[in-house]
């Protein structure tokens, strides 16, 4: 297999890097991404998009990570647009995708519950009530929930699981601010009798398919974003040790420094290969679950220690808030939590091996 980016992927990467590099202001970066059409890549032509898949969306998220841009690209693309485009009804796609692709609205998903990251058996449940479903439960670590037009919400139903598009401003929905490392919007969402109709659910091709699809896009998007974060931190650190002098010599010429930056390079390349492989399988319609689990484990196991080395090599400047390195390490911490952490990912791999 050849993971060399095709011409379209290369152009997407270059365009994303260009628009993100013009400013450090998140609001301006978000408008620029939307204005360049990069949020519309997965939309079909009849909705103003390019009809491209997750393998062409991933480079956008990688460049967002490389720039450590505090924009809602992961939530909107991986947790919103991709799953709705794949499994939404024509009405859902027409209503929610164009505004999100234009950067006018936000879509997100509620993947986690207390002590249950990326749960496949939701504790949040729906009970039949007057021709609709009354939803009760708690979701945690929901990015941009208060700002979103809809939250893709996994719900346990009498016949299995479903994913509903829930309005965070509906009666019976309480959105509570939570805290994370980056300071980007994140919330706990409580449902107490919130009503959803059959028209609010994504279409399941088979039992549980919508939830599985949502999880796959969530992991693929997180991997692409993490790949960029690690590559961006590596580039920043390599530049620093190449330019900073100590005892009349650049730091990079000291053997211990060279060995440590090499460790970061190895971690970055490992995560990159694992992420690209997993995304390629998902985009090709192959079984990508094992590769997604492996790549997510590598990300959660290797990225935090690699960022710690980057901070160490920077010395005091690495913890200066006016210097960008803290944006990378904070985002890596939040991203690790997003995919469940190293212990959770290793447990999932163990379960897969055990059958």
VOGU-3710 file (C-alpha; in Angstrom, 3 decimals, decimal comma):
1> xxxxxxxxxx> 0,000/0,000/0,000  1,149/3,540/-0,738  0,269/6,282/1,740  1,757/9,067/-0,374  -0,860/11,862/-0,472  -2,550/12,263/-3,823  -2,638/15,619/-5,586  -5,957/16,597/-4,021  -4,764/15,763/-0,510  -1,579/17,729/-1,129
11> xxxxxxxxxx> -3,542/20,766/-2,281  -5,847/20,515/0,745  -2,846/20,340/3,065  -1,187/23,356/1,464  -4,380/25,418/1,476  -5,158/24,597/5,107  -1,619/25,476/6,190  -1,801/28,724/4,247  -5,088/29,964/5,702  -4,208/28,919/9,259
21> xxxxxxxxxx> -0,809/30,579/9,030  -2,183/34,022/8,258  -3,354/34,707/11,826  -3,273/33,279/15,337  -6,775/34,545/16,143  -9,118/31,517/16,356  -12,191/33,365/15,077  -10,292/34,574/12,015  -8,820/31,112/11,433  -12,285/29,560/11,563
31> xxxxxxxxxx> -13,697/32,056/9,072  -10,712/31,449/6,801  -11,168/27,667/6,872  -14,839/28,049/5,989  -14,154/30,699/3,348  -11,609/28,449/1,663  -14,205/25,684/1,396  -12,261/23,329/3,651  -15,252/22,615/5,897  -17,376/21,694/2,865
41> xxxxxxxxxx> -15,072/18,979/1,517  -17,276/16,023/2,596  -20,578/17,584/1,498  -22,097/16,310/-1,754  -22,154/18,602/-4,770  -25,870/19,298/-4,430  -25,184/20,824/-0,997  -22,249/22,898/-2,185  -19,439/20,491/-1,329  -16,808/18,376/-3,036
51> xxxxxxxxxx> -18,042/14,884/-2,158  -14,726/13,863/-0,572  -14,217/11,346/2,209  -12,531/11,112/5,578  -9,104/10,654/3,936  -9,425/14,170/2,495  -10,891/15,670/5,655  -8,039/14,257/7,764  -5,385/16,610/6,250  -7,460/19,605/7,356
61> xxxxxxxxxx> -7,513/18,326/10,944  -3,801/17,531/10,785  -3,006/21,111/9,777  -5,299/22,432/12,508  -3,230/20,375/14,939  0,067/21,460/13,396  -0,947/25,084/13,994  -2,462/24,269/17,422  -5,442/26,333/16,297  -8,186/26,634/18,906
71> xxxxxxxxxx> -11,035/26,186/16,431  -13,955/23,703/16,534  -12,770/21,779/13,471  -12,686/18,405/15,236  -16,203/18,767/16,612  -17,714/20,099/13,392  -15,971/17,797/10,912  -15,349/14,512/12,742  -18,254/14,561/15,207  -20,822/16,338/13,042
81> xxxxxxxxxx> -20,491/16,665/9,291  -18,941/13,262/8,519  -21,461/11,112/10,434  -24,467/13,175/9,289  -23,293/12,995/5,683  -22,865/9,227/6,018  -26,083/8,365/7,866  -28,306/11,435/7,997  -31,667/11,613/6,291  -31,982/13,935/3,285
91> xxxxxxxxxx> -33,798/16,441/5,495  -31,097/16,319/8,196  -28,317/16,728/5,681  -30,007/19,660/3,944  -30,793/21,446/7,207  -27,565/21,020/9,155  -24,659/20,467/6,765  -24,537/23,674/4,660  -24,583/26,079/7,638  -21,911/24,048/9,424
101> xxxxxxxxxx> -19,740/23,944/6,302  -20,078/27,726/5,987  -18,787/28,151/9,539  -22,107/29,636/10,633  -23,158/26,856/13,014  -21,470/24,152/15,077  -22,216/20,448/15,297  -20,809/18,171/17,981  -21,317/14,785/19,630  -21,714/13,485/23,179
111> xxxxxxxxxx> -19,518/10,372/23,175  -18,705/9,961/26,856  -20,550/9,198/30,070  -19,256/9,236/33,658  -16,408/6,681/33,892  -17,372/5,374/30,432  -15,413/6,966/27,547  -16,715/6,227/24,049  -19,228/3,850/25,553  -20,925/1,405/23,209
121> xxxxxxxxxx> -23,634/0,675/25,809  -25,033/4,101/26,705  -26,471/4,698/30,129  -28,416/7,561/28,581  -31,750/6,013/27,648  -34,931/6,805/25,782  -38,424/5,832/26,924  -41,463/5,913/24,649  -43,665/8,915/25,449  -46,603/10,139/23,361
131> xxxxxxxxxx> -45,141/9,187/19,994  -41,628/10,390/20,790  -38,745/9,422/23,065  -38,060/10,943/26,489  -34,291/10,981/27,034  -32,658/10,736/30,454  -28,981/10,514/31,348  -25,661/12,352/31,568  -22,978/12,958/28,962  -19,530/14,300/29,857
141> xxxxxxxxxx> -16,705/16,093/28,035  -18,953/17,372/25,240  -17,064/19,962/23,150  -18,933/23,124/22,141  -22,261/21,761/23,435  -23,713/25,147/24,360  -22,614/26,672/21,055  -23,873/23,791/18,902  -27,001/23,639/16,778  -27,269/19,900/17,412
151> xxxxxxxxxx> -25,502/17,338/19,590  -25,205/13,837/18,130  -26,251/11,815/21,176  -26,022/8,022/21,548  -29,131/6,723/23,327  -30,086/3,262/24,567  -33,513/2,272/23,224  -35,645/-0,839/23,799  -34,539/-2,214/20,419  -30,849/-1,292/20,688
161> xxxxxxxxxx> -28,869/1,933/20,436  -29,540/4,990/18,313  -27,858/8,330/17,645  -30,180/11,319/17,873  -29,605/14,927/16,873  -30,530/16,774/20,055  -31,058/20,527/20,352  -29,033/21,715/23,394  -31,608/24,471/23,962  -34,580/22,077/24,123
171> xxxxxxxxxx> -36,624/21,567/27,273  -35,141/18,884/29,471  -31,542/19,563/28,388  -29,142/21,185/30,853  -25,693/22,236/29,637  -23,140/22,766/32,410  -19,660/24,245/31,840  -16,735/21,902/32,438  -12,997/22,424/32,441  -10,186/21,170/30,250
181> xxxxxxxxxx> -6,516/21,921/29,628  -6,884/24,157/26,577  -9,718/26,309/27,873  -11,857/25,658/24,781  -15,609/25,239/25,407  -16,506/21,894/26,981  -19,595/20,841/28,903  -21,447/18,210/30,864  -24,916/17,676/29,394  -27,813/16,365/31,497
191> xxxxxxxxxx> -31,002/15,024/29,917  -34,156/14,915/32,011  -37,103/14,003/29,830  -35,804/15,781/26,734  -37,992/14,795/23,769  -36,691/13,510/20,456  -38,714/12,107/17,570  -37,942/9,351/15,109  -37,018/12,043/12,574  -34,174/13,144/14,859
201> xxxxxxxxxx> -32,260/9,856/14,625  -29,512/8,972/12,195  -30,299/5,985/10,023  -28,966/2,610/11,203  -28,041/0,281/8,346  -27,734/-2,537/10,881  -28,244/-2,654/14,647  -25,812/-0,235/16,320  -24,274/0,861/13,007  -24,826/4,603/13,598
211> xxxxxxxxxx> -23,005/4,504/16,944  -20,139/2,465/15,493  -19,831/4,904/12,584  -19,801/7,882/14,942  -17,055/6,275/17,040  -14,960/5,488/13,961  -15,113/9,047/12,675  -14,389/10,367/16,161  -11,251/8,234/16,451  -10,094/8,963/12,890
221> xxxxxxxxxx> -10,504/12,703/13,427  -8,701/12,594/16,773  -5,815/10,679/15,214  -5,445/13,178/12,380  -5,548/16,075/14,842  -3,057/14,366/17,174  -0,724/13,643/14,264  -0,610/17,359/13,525  -0,164/18,368/17,163  2,839/16,102/17,588
231> xxxxxxxxxx> 4,381/17,187/14,288  3,874/20,854/15,152  5,462/20,482/18,591  8,392/18,614/17,057  8,977/21,358/14,479  8,791/24,073/17,139  11,255/22,230/19,375  13,661/21,399/16,548  13,755/25,072/15,594  14,395/26,092/19,205
241> xxxxxxxxxx> 17,285/23,698/19,841  18,772/24,574/16,454  18,788/28,298/17,191  19,342/28,468/20,961  23,029/28,527/21,922  24,604/27,332/25,164  28,331/27,468/25,888  28,788/28,928/22,436  27,099/26,018/20,630  23,540/25,352/19,429
251> xxxxxxxxxx> 21,689/23,068/21,818  21,087/20,616/18,977  24,818/19,821/18,799  24,813/18,314/22,303  24,457/14,536/22,170  21,855/14,318/24,936  19,664/16,913/23,229  19,997/15,175/19,869  18,969/11,859/21,432  15,892/13,366/23,074
261> xxxxxxxxxx> 14,679/15,194/19,982  15,214/11,948/18,065  12,847/10,212/20,507  10,212/12,840/19,736  10,771/12,321/16,005  10,274/8,571/16,349  7,061/9,101/18,332  5,783/11,580/15,750  6,498/9,301/12,797  4,960/6,302/14,572
271> xxxxxxxxxx> 1,739/8,163/15,320  1,670/9,530/11,769  2,011/6,109/10,157  -0,576/4,541/12,461  -3,029/7,402/11,889  -2,647/7,443/8,109  -3,021/3,663/7,932  -6,214/3,698/10,018  -7,757/6,578/8,067  -6,873/4,903/4,755
281> xxxxxxxxxx> -8,635/1,691/5,758  -11,699/3,592/6,945  -11,875/5,627/3,726  -11,404/2,491/1,628  -14,390/0,768/3,204  -12,211/-1,851/4,894  -12,464/-3,044/8,488  -10,535/-0,297/10,271  -11,467/-0,973/13,911  -8,225/-2,724/14,875
291> xxxxxxxxxx> -6,066/-0,088/13,184  -8,058/2,705/14,841  -7,582/1,091/18,239  -3,841/0,573/17,678  -3,304/4,125/16,473  -5,347/5,567/19,344  -3,230/3,627/21,817  -0,003/4,885/20,255  -1,303/8,439/20,371  -2,308/8,283/24,031
301> xxxxxxxxxx> 0,822/6,384/25,092  3,465/8,319/23,162  2,256/11,886/22,627  2,171/13,051/26,289  5,741/11,874/26,990  6,939/13,370/23,693  5,442/16,733/24,658  7,109/16,491/28,069  10,469/16,114/26,284  9,645/19,153/24,138
311> xxxxxxxxxx> 9,000/21,214/27,262  12,210/19,945/28,850  14,276/20,894/25,797  12,764/24,373/25,774  13,635/25,078/29,386  11,820/27,998/30,982  10,508/29,393/27,699  8,465/26,224/27,244  6,114/27,194/30,067  5,778/30,839/29,051
321> xxxxxxxxxx> 2,163/31,556/28,073  3,346/33,947/25,360  5,167/31,037/23,686  2,997/28,570/21,733  4,287/25,234/23,096  1,698/25,110/25,878  -1,059/25,077/23,239  0,280/21,797/21,884  0,742/20,068/25,233  -2,663/21,214/26,501
331> xxxxxxxxxx> -4,370/20,012/23,332  -2,612/16,635/23,569  -3,877/16,241/27,139  -7,448/16,981/26,090  -7,194/14,758/23,029  -5,959/11,850/25,117  -9,053/12,215/27,274  -11,204/12,441/24,153  -10,159/8,951/23,020  -10,303/7,515/26,536
341> xxxxxxxxxx> -6,658/7,537/27,669  -3,875/4,988/27,244  -5,218/2,454/29,765  -8,656/2,455/28,140  -7,204/2,104/24,649  -4,939/-0,759/25,768  -7,923/-2,446/27,392  -9,887/-2,190/24,161  -6,997/-3,762/22,276  -6,808/-6,560/24,835
351> xxxxx> -10,510/-7,238/24,430  -10,095/-7,340/20,657  -7,201/-9,797/20,869  -9,065/-11,971/23,357  -12,037/-12,048/21,022
//
